[in-house]
Amino acid sequence: MKRTLLLLALIAPTLFAQSSSTPAARPNVLFIAVDDLRPELGCYGKDYMKTPNIDAIAKQGMVFDHAYCQQAVCSPTRSSLLTGTRPDTTQVWDLFTHFRTALPNVVTLQQNFMNNGYFVQGMGKIFHVGYNDPASWSIPWVTPKAPIYVLKESLSVSPLKVEGEPDDTVNQALAKEKPKKKKKASLASDEDGPGTRGPAFEHADVPDNTYQDGKVADLAIESLAKLKNRKEPFFLAVGFIKPHLPWVAPQKYWDMYDESKIALAPNPFLAKDSPIYAVNPNDGEIRHYHGIPATGPFSDALARQLKHAYFAGVSYTDAQVGRVMAELDRLGLRDNTIVILWGDHGWKLGEHSGWGKHTNVENDTNVPLIISTPNMKAKGEHSAALVEFVDIYPTLSDVAGLSVPSTVEGYSFKPLLDNPNLSWKKAAFSQYPRATGKTGAGALMGYSMRTQRYRFTVWVGRKDHSKVDAIELYDHETDPQENVNIANLSENKELVASLMTEWKAGWRAALPQN
């Protein structure tokens, strides 16, 4: 007995040293981006949507009901999210500027993980097409080549046949058609003339991997098997393009929905007393597709058909997400992997007479955000806290135990993953540019502040923020669809003044006071 105790006394320090020096396995990251995805999913209470795979992630994670992007168009929102900085810092307000122009040495989200020993791989649409950032990947980012359309009737009216490839064949072809002055524009746009992009939708009886998203899912599945055998943890970014236009999907996803039961937008009109440029119903990218009226409202039949096509695109991408998640589970990687799914901005499906993004309204700035982390305490819950896309960078880093560069302008919402009801940000901030004001004044920027109750948007000169062209105010308790601008009502004078003070204080003053 004495010998046993003596032996234990001698070896115990060694055993303790070995166990305490063995680091816990750092979590992997599966980073899923979806283009043009509204928070119109089953897990957001929309039971008519067929999104079982995204809903399954939500059951194992947390759904953020009040997440907001910083600018509702592809390149600005992705540049902001992936650098953790706001559009006025990235100076990306359009589709033609790379964030490295203004921020040549910025450390992106992926780079932060690489710098901390992660193997980082990406595929599909992560950065805006044509504006990849090679420094952000351990190996070159790739996107499979795939046809845009497969039906003969679609191909007969489409000038562009292929999407995918690292140089983005489609986007580069479109860019060549634009006048040079368009490339130099400082405003976000997506214009190349009505009827120049083929049909707005297609549903063909083909396998999932006929189109790009199916091929991206194939590549993600293939990559996960290889990543499992690496010594270092991985950060795998998987970008799905649908439901971005054109809304193409295999027939079986179209068949999931009864078009006659699809409800049309309840507010197909511009908000009362809002500035005329707040939403331009004739400025949506959908107008560039074959068969879509160049101006004016859509018929109810066309509107319902377009919503049907959008829903089919959502369910198609949901199925690809499910395939990737199934492989993550099969490989035994799920328990130690952070899974995050986000849509880069919202989208209007007839609301405010719009069919696109490109505004500061709730439909465009409110985004889906779902995150699941190993051993999280609040699985399956929702948070009503105001969070922003610039917060994703510090949050993922925080969950993985990484510090972040001082340049990051977001705030980690990791505490919400344990307690979704914490008192949090006072406001979320978005912005959108316009070429001219209501009086013909020069270029404007609309800076929008979303509090728990109000959306408050101030339109100011791009160069001189003291010149206010218009103000919008919507009360989400009485007007959640933002149908009536109440900023100019005399009874709201004090409220507008109070919100203006809060708006001027900016995002730093809105951070949690924990």
N, C-alpha and C positions, 0 to 999 in steps of 0.2 A: 504493500500500500504506500509506504513512504517513497519507494523507488518510483512508483507511478506518479505521485504528486510532484516529485522532483523533476521527472521527465516533462510533465506538463508545464511546470514553471519555466523550464529551459526553452521549450519550443513555442509557448504561447506568444511571446513577443514577436517571433518570426511570423507566426500565422496571422497575427493582428496586422503586422506591417504589410504582408502580402494582400490581405483583404482590403485594407484601407487605401492601398496604392493602386488598386485596380479600378479604373474609372468606369462609371456607369456608361453603357452604350449610348452614344449620342443619337437622337432621333433622326430618321430620314425625313425628307419632305417630298410630298407629292403635290405639286402646284398646278392646279387645273384652271385654265383660263377659257372663258366662253364668250364669244363675240356677240354683241347686240342682245344680250339676254335680259329680259325683264324679270323682276321678282314675281313672276306669275308662274308659280310652281306649286306642286302639291304641298310641299313643306311650308309654303307661305299661305296656306289656307285655301288655295284654289283647287278644289277637289275635282274639277272638270279637266285639269291638266294631267297628262299621263307621263309622270316623271318619277317612276319608282326607284330608280338608281340614285338620283340626286337626293330623293327623300330618305333613302337608306343612310346616306352620309349624314344627313341632318339628325337622324335618330341616334347616331353615335357621336354627334358633335353638337354645335350650337348654331342657331340661325340668328342673324342680325337683321332685325326688321327695319332699322333706321341707319343703314350704311349709305354713304354718299361718295360719288366720284368727284374729282376736282374740276373736270371739264368734260362735257358729254360728247366726245368724239374720239375716235380710236387712238391716234398718235399722242395727243396731249394727255389723255387719261393713263395710257400705258407708260409713257415717259415719267409721269408724276408718280405712279405707283412703284415703278421699278427703281426709281432714284430716291424715293421717300421725300421728294420735294414738290412744291406747288408750281403750277404753270408759270407764274411770274418769275420763278427762280430758274426753271428749265428753259424758259423763253420759247417753249413749244406751244403755240396756240393754233397751229395749222397742221396740214398733212405733208409738208415739204421740208420740215426742219428737224435735224437730228439734235438730240439733247446734248451731245458732245460739243456742239458749236459753242454753247454758252457755258457748259460744264465739262471741259476736257478731261478733268482729273477726278470727276465724281466716282465714288465707289457704289456700284449698283447693288441691289439686293443679292443677286447671284454672286457677284464678286465678294461680297461680305462673307458668304458661306464658303466660297473657294479659299479665301484668305484664312479661314479657320479650319482648313483640312477637309472640306467636303469635295466630292466629285460632282460637278454640276453639268447636267445635260439638258438640252432643250429641243423641242420639235413642235411644229405647227405654229400658229400665230401667238407669239409672246410679245415681242416688240412689234410695232406697226410694220406691215409688209413693206419690204424694200428698205427698211431702216434698222436692220439687225445691228447688234453691238458685239463684235467678236471677242472683246475683252471679258464678256460676261459668261463665257462658257469654257469648260475644261476641254471639250472637244467641239468641233464646229456644229453649230445649230443646223438642223435640216428640216425640210418639209417635203413630203412625198409629192410627186407630180400626179395630177389627177384631172380628168375632164370636168369642165364646169357643167356641161349638159351632155346627155346621151341620146335623147329622143331626136328623131329626124326633124320634127317640126320645130324643135328648139334650136337645133344647129342651123337650120335654114335661115334664121333671123339673127343669129349671134355672130358678131365680128371676132369674138375671142373664144378660143376653144379650150384652153388649158389653164388650170391654176395650180399653184404649188411652186416647188423649186426654191432654193435659197435666194435666188435673185427675184423671185416673185414675178413670173411671166406675165400674169394679168395686169398687175399694178404698173409694171414698167411699160407695158404696151399702152396703157391708158395715159401714163405720164407723157409719153412721146407725142400723144395727140394734143396735149395741152399747149397753149401758147406759153412762151417763156415767161411772160409777165404773170401768168397764173402760178408758176412755180415759185415766184418770188413773193407771192401774196402773203400778208401777215395774218389773214383771217382763215379760220378753218372752213374748208369747202370740200365738196365731193361732186364736182360738176364736169360733165363732158357732153352735155346736150341731150335732149329727150330722145328716147328710143334707140340709143346707141349701144346698149349692153345686153341685148337678147331679152328673153322673157323673164318676168319677175319670179316665176316659180316653175317647177317641174316635179312630177312624181312618176317614177319609172319602176317597173318590176325588175329590180336588179339587186345584187348582194350589197351589203352595207359598205364593203370596201371598194365599191365602184367609185364613190366620191371621196373627196379628200379626207373628211373626218374619219371615215372607216379605215383609211390607210394610216392616218395618224395613230389611231387606236392600235392597229397592228404593230406599228413601230414601237409604241410605248410598251406593249406586252413583250415584244422581243427584247427591248432594252431592260425591262425589270429583271428578266432572268439573268442577264449579264451583270446587272448592278448588284444583285444578291451576292455574287461571288467576289465582289471587291472588298478590300480591307477597310477602306474609309466609308463613312456614311455618304449617302447620296442626296442630291437635290434634283429631282426630275420635274421639269416644266413641260406640261402638255397643253398645247393650245388648240382648241376647236374653233372652226370658222363659222359654223352654223349656230344660231339662226341669222347670220348676216345674209343680206341679199347676194345673189338670187336664192330664193327659198327652194332648194332642191333637196329631195329626200326620197329614199326608196318607197315604193307604193304602200308597203305594210304600215308605215307611219302615218300616211295620209288616211288610211282606212281606220285608224284609231278614233277618228273624230267624225261626228255627224254634223255636216256643214249647216244644216237647217237649225241646229240647236246652238250654234255659236252666236253669242250676243255681240252686238255692235257697241262701239264706244258710246257711253252715256252722254258725253259732252263734245260732239263734233263741231265745235265752234270756238272762236277765239275768246279769251277771257274778257269780260266786260271791263271797259275803262283801262285796259292794259295798253302800253305803247305798241304801235303797229308792228314794230320790228321784233317784239318779244318772241313771237312765233310766226314764221313765214310759211303758210301752208303750201306755197308753190316752190319751196326751196328744198324739198326732201329729195334724197338721192333716189328714191323709188321712181321719181318722175323720169329718170334716164332709161328706164327699162321699156322694152317693146310692149305695146298694148296698153300702156298707162297714160291717161290724159296728161298733157303737158301743163295744164292749169285747171283750176276749178275743183269742185268736190267730186268724190267717187260715188258711183251708184251704190246702193245697199248691197246689190248682188256682188259687185266687184269687191267691196269692202269685206264682205263675209268670206269670199273666196280667198282673199289675201290673208285674212286672219287664220283661215284653215291651213294655208300653206305655212305660215309662221309657226303655228302650233305643231305641225308635222315636223318642221325643222328642229324644234325644241326637243321633241320626243326622239328624233333620230340621234341628236347629240347625247341625250340622256342615256340611250342604249350604249353608245360608245364609252361614256363614262363608266357604265356598269361593267363593260368588258374589261376595262383597265382595273377597276376595283376588284373584280373577281380574281384577276391574276395576282394582285397584291395580296389577297387573302390566301390564294393557293400556294404562294411561295412562303407563307408564314411571316410576311413583313408588316402586316397591318398593325400589330400591337406596338411596334416601335416606329411608327411613321405618322408625322403630322400630315393631315390631308386638308387642303384648303381649296375651295371652289369659289370662283368669283366671275361675275359678268362685267365687262369693261365699262358699260354704261347702260342706261335704260333705253327705251324705244317707245315711240308713240304708234299706236295702232288705230289711228283715227281720232284720238283725243286732241282737242284744240285744232281740229282740221289738219293735223299733222300725221305724216307717215315717215318717221325717222327720228333722229336725235337732234343735235345741234341747238339746244336751248338750255335755259336754266330751270325749266319746270320740273315738278316732282317726277313726272313720268320718265324724264331723261336722266336726272341726277341720282334718283334712288336706285340702288343696285343690289343684286343678290350677293350675299356673302355668307358662306358656311365654312366653319372650321372645326375639325376634330383633332384632338391631341391625345397622346398616350396618357392614360390615367387621369383624364379630366373629370372633374367632380360633377359638372352640371350637364351630363349627356342628355340629349333630346330636348333641351330647353331653348327658349327664345330670349333674346335680349332686346329691350326697347331703347338701349343707350345709343346716343349719337356717336357714330364712328365714321372715319374717313379712310379713303384708300391710301393716303399717305401714312396711315397707322399700320398698314400691313407689314411693311418693312421692319419697323422696330418690334412689332408683335412676334413675328416668326423668329426673329433673331433672339428675342427674350425667351421664348419657349424653348429654343435650342441652346440657351445658355451663352449666347454671343453678345458682345457689346456692339454698338453701332457708331458710325462716324458722327461727328458733331454737326455735319451738314444736314442730317435728317430732320425734317420738319413735322414728322408725325409723332404720335404718342402711343406707347404700347398699351393695348387693351387686354393684356394677359390676365389681369385681376378679374376681368369680367367672365373669363372661362371657368372660374370657380364660383363667382357670385354675379350672375347676370343683372342683378337689380341694384348694383352699386350706383351711387350718384356719380355722374360722369361728365362729359363735355357739355358746356352750355349751348354750343352751336357747332354746325358743320358748314364748310364754305366751299362754294363752287363758283365758276365764272364762265362767261362766254362772250366772244367778240362779235361786233356788228360793224359793217362798213360805214354806215351813216346813221345819224340820229333822226328824230321825228321832224326836226326843223331843217334837215339837210346839213346839220353840223358834221364835222369830221368824224373819223372812226371812233367807236365807243367800245367800252368793256362793261359788261353787266356783271357786277359782283353780287353774288347771292348768298345770303346767310339763312340757314335753316335751324331754327330753335325747335324745342319740343312742340311748340304750338304754332309758330308762324314761319312763313317764308317771306323774307325781306330782301328785295333786290334793288340795287342802286345802279343806274346806268350813268357812267361818267366818261369824260373824254379820255382817250387812250393815253395821251401825253399829260393832260392836266386833270387830275382826279377831283379838283375842286369844282369843276364845271359839271353840275348834275343835269342830265337831260331828262330823266324820268325816274320815278320810284314805283315799285310794285310791292304790295302787301297782301298776303293771303292768310286767312285764319283757318288753320287745319281742324279746329274744333267744330266750326260751323260750315266750312267750305273745303273739305279734303281734296276735291278735284281741282282746286285753284281756278274757279270759274269767274270770280268777281274780285277785281283789284279794289281794295278799300283804302288805299294810301291817301287818296285825295278827299276823303270824307272829313268834314270839319270836326266831327266827334272823335276822330282818331288822331288829331293833331299831337296830343301829348304822347300817345303810343308811338307814333312815327318818330318823334324826337327822341324817345327813350331807346327805340331800336336803332336809330341812327348813331347814338352814342356807343351802343354795343357793337354795331357794325364797324365803326371807325377804330375801335379798340382792337379788332381783328382776331385772328385765330389764336394768338398767344394768350390773350386774355380769356379765351373760352376753355382753356385746358382744365382738367380736373384739379380740384384743390386738395387732393388726398395727401 
